[in-house]
Amino acid sequence: MTRKILPCAALLIALALCDGTFTSLLSASGSGGGGGGTAQSVIWLGTLGGNGSQAYEVSATGSVVVGYASNASGQYRAFRWTASGGMQDLGDLGYAFAAAYGVSGDGSVVVGEAWDANVQQRAFRWTAGGGMQDLGILGQAFGVSGNGSVVVGASNAFRWTAAGGMRDLGTLGGVGSSAYDVSADGSVVVGDSQDASGQSRAFRWTASGGMQNLSTIYSGSIDSGSYFVFANAISADGLHVVGYGYNRRNLRYEAFFTN
């Protein structure tokens, strides 16, 4: 499946460009200028000794950032960054490539992808105590529940728990799917899947309902001919989904938010 545009990527691609700190005053309306503004700061996170980095997600507290960065050997490595500890290399699974895509609410659990010694793509879950854990052959972990106990990802959409291992969530009738995010309690998963006609459609998954086409769930709220392509994120309470779809009324693809 085509991988989603991760929520923080558009802004944080800039982290690869330089290393420093910029401070400005933003007015109450959010535009630059003085007079009653609030001081804001941007921290350039640097690299692991190489020439580029990209951050993908930040913890609920804002204190932990995860992503990938190049080292002095030009290898891309998963990192976890804190203000006190800086950028930490999270290791690998036998081959010198790893990237972190998600982090738990408190920042203690990091998930992503790494390649093993056979150069196979593997999903991982990292903790300070256990290091980088291989979750199985399905190769990318994109999201993690608030307490870090549930991990979701792709190549086919999966949901992982320590008790149940990696569960393939199936498809909407096509040949592939990807899970991108999960509610705080781990019960609701969202992503995209091919349907029987080979089209990519956003899905919502629960244990009781299985994988459901999000366009079908909200068919009473969208115009005929409109549909949801990707479900990129879900709110902590599992009630609100955001992503990308086709708005038939406006004859264009747009961001969407379910209420």
C-alpha positions in Angstrom: 0.0 0.0 0.0 1.1 3.6 -0.5 2.4 4.9 2.7 0.6 7.9 4.3 2.1 11.3 4.8 2.9 11.2 8.5 1.4 14.0 10.6 4.5 15.8 11.6 6.6 15.3 8.4 5.7 18.4 6.5 7.0 20.7 9.2 9.8 18.6 10.5 11.5 17.8 7.2 13.2 21.1 7.9 15.1 19.5 10.8 17.5 17.9 8.2 18.7 21.3 7.1 20.7 22.9 9.9 21.3 22.9 13.7 20.4 25.8 15.9 17.6 27.6 17.7 15.2 30.3 16.4 13.0 32.4 18.6 10.2 34.7 17.5 7.2 36.5 18.9 3.9 35.3 17.6 0.8 37.5 17.9 -2.4 36.1 19.3 -3.6 35.5 15.7 -0.5 33.3 15.0 1.3 35.8 12.7 4.6 37.3 13.4 4.9 40.7 15.1 5.3 42.3 18.4 2.8 43.6 20.9 1.3 41.1 23.3 2.8 38.1 21.5 4.0 34.9 23.1 7.7 33.8 22.8 8.0 30.6 20.8 11.1 28.6 20.1 12.2 26.0 17.6 14.9 23.5 18.5 16.9 22.0 15.6 17.5 18.5 16.7 20.7 17.9 14.6 21.8 14.4 13.5 23.7 11.4 14.8 26.9 12.7 13.1 25.6 12.6 9.5 24.1 15.2 7.3 20.3 14.7 7.7 17.4 13.8 10.0 13.7 13.7 10.1 11.3 13.7 13.0 8.0 11.8 12.7 6.2 12.0 16.1 6.2 13.6 19.5 5.0 12.2 22.8 1.8 13.6 24.5 3.9 15.6 26.9 6.0 17.1 24.1 9.2 15.9 25.8 10.1 13.0 23.5 10.6 13.2 19.7 11.3 10.2 17.5 12.4 9.8 13.9 15.5 8.8 12.0 18.9 10.4 11.4 22.1 9.7 9.6 25.3 8.9 11.4 28.9 9.6 10.5 29.0 6.4 8.3 25.9 7.6 6.3 23.7 5.0 7.9 20.1 5.9 8.8 19.3 5.1 12.4 16.1 5.3 14.5 16.4 8.0 17.2 14.7 9.1 20.4 15.4 12.7 21.4 14.9 14.5 24.8 16.1 17.9 25.8 18.3 16.4 28.6 19.7 13.5 26.7 19.8 14.7 23.1 19.5 12.3 20.2 19.8 8.7 21.1 20.5 5.9 18.6 18.0 3.1 19.3 20.1 0.4 17.6 19.1 -2.1 14.9 18.1 -5.7 14.3 21.2 -6.9 12.5 21.5 -4.5 9.5 22.4 -0.8 9.7 19.0 0.7 9.0 16.2 1.7 11.3 13.6 4.4 11.5 11.2 5.4 14.4 7.6 6.4 13.4 5.6 6.4 16.6 5.9 7.0 20.3 3.7 6.3 23.3 2.0 9.0 25.3 4.7 9.2 28.0 7.6 8.7 25.5 8.8 5.4 27.0 7.8 3.1 24.0 9.0 3.8 20.5 7.9 1.9 17.3 9.1 1.8 13.7 10.9 -0.4 11.2 14.4 -1.9 11.1 16.1 -4.4 8.8 17.4 -7.7 10.1 20.7 -9.5 9.1 18.9 -10.9 6.1 18.0 -7.4 4.9 14.3 -8.1 5.6 12.1 -5.3 6.8 10.8 -5.8 10.4 8.5 -3.9 12.7 10.0 -3.1 16.0 9.0 -1.9 19.5 11.7 -0.3 21.7 11.9 0.4 25.4 14.8 1.5 27.5 14.8 -1.8 29.5 14.2 -4.2 26.6 15.9 -2.4 23.7 14.7 -3.0 20.1 12.3 -5.9 19.9 11.5 -7.6 16.6 7.7 -7.8 16.3 7.5 -10.1 13.2 7.8 -10.3 9.5 5.2 -7.6 8.7 7.6 -4.8 8.3 6.6 -1.3 9.6 5.1 -0.2 12.9 3.5 3.3 12.5 1.4 3.8 15.7 1.3 2.8 19.3 -1.4 3.1 22.0 -1.1 5.6 24.8 0.5 3.2 27.3 2.6 1.5 24.6 0.9 -1.9 24.9 -0.7 -2.0 21.4 1.3 -1.5 18.2 -0.1 -1.1 14.7 1.5 -1.0 11.2 2.0 -2.7 7.8 2.8 -4.3 5.3 -0.6 -5.8 5.7 -2.4 -3.9 8.4 -1.5 -5.5 11.8 -2.3 -5.0 15.5 0.3 -6.3 18.0 0.1 -7.0 21.7 2.5 -8.9 24.0 -0.2 -11.4 24.8 -1.6 -12.0 21.3 1.4 -11.3 19.2 1.0 -9.9 15.7 -2.6 -10.1 14.3 -3.2 -9.5 10.6 -6.2 -7.3 10.3 -7.0 -8.4 6.7 -8.3 -6.1 3.9 -11.4 -4.7 2.4 -11.4 -7.3 -0.3 -8.2 -6.3 -2.1 -4.6 -7.4 -1.8 -3.0 -5.1 0.8 -3.6 -2.8 3.8 -1.8 -0.5 6.2 -2.6 0.6 9.8 -1.4 4.0 10.7 -2.8 4.9 14.1 -4.6 3.5 17.1 -6.7 5.0 19.9 -5.2 5.6 23.3 -6.6 2.4 24.7 -5.6 0.3 21.7 -9.2 -0.7 20.7 -9.7 1.3 17.5 -7.3 1.1 14.5 -7.3 3.2 11.4 -5.5 3.1 8.0 -6.2 2.2 4.4 -6.8 -0.9 2.4 -7.4 -2.0 -1.1 -11.0 -2.9 -1.8 -12.2 -5.6 -4.2 -11.8 -3.3 -7.2 -8.2 -2.4 -6.2 -9.0 1.1 -5.0 -7.5 2.4 -1.8 -10.1 3.2 0.9 -9.8 4.3 4.5 -10.8 1.8 7.2 -11.7 1.7 10.8 -11.1 -1.6 12.8 -12.4 -2.8 16.1 -12.3 -6.3 17.6 -16.1 -6.6 17.4 -16.7 -5.0 14.0 -13.5 -6.0 12.2 -12.2 -3.9 9.3 -14.9 -1.5 8.0 -14.8 0.9 5.1 -14.9 4.3 6.6 -16.8 5.7 3.6 -19.6 3.1 4.3 -19.7 4.0 8.0 -20.2 7.7 7.1 -22.3 7.2 4.0 -25.1 9.1 5.5 -22.9 12.1 6.1 -21.1 12.4 2.7 -22.4 13.1 -0.8 -22.8 10.3 -3.3 -19.5 9.8 -5.1 -17.5 11.0 -2.2 -15.1 8.6 -0.4 -12.2 8.4 2.1 -8.8 7.2 0.8 -6.5 7.3 3.8 -7.3 7.4 7.5 -4.0 8.8 8.9 -4.8 9.4 12.6 -7.4 8.9 15.3 -8.1 10.8 18.5 -7.2 9.4 21.8 -10.8 8.5 22.6 -11.3 6.7 19.2 -14.1 8.9 18.1 -12.5 11.2 15.6 -10.6 10.2 12.4 -8.6 12.5 10.1 -7.2 11.8 6.7 -7.6 12.4 2.9 -10.5 11.7 0.6 -12.5 12.8 -2.4 -15.2 15.4 -1.9 -17.7 15.0 -4.8 -19.4 18.3 -4.0 -16.2 20.3 -4.5 -14.8 17.9 -7.2 -11.4 17.6 -5.4 -9.4 15.7 -2.9 -9.5 17.2 0.6 -8.5 16.6 4.2 -11.4 15.2 6.3 -12.3 15.1 10.0 -15.0 12.8 11.3 -17.2 13.9 14.1 
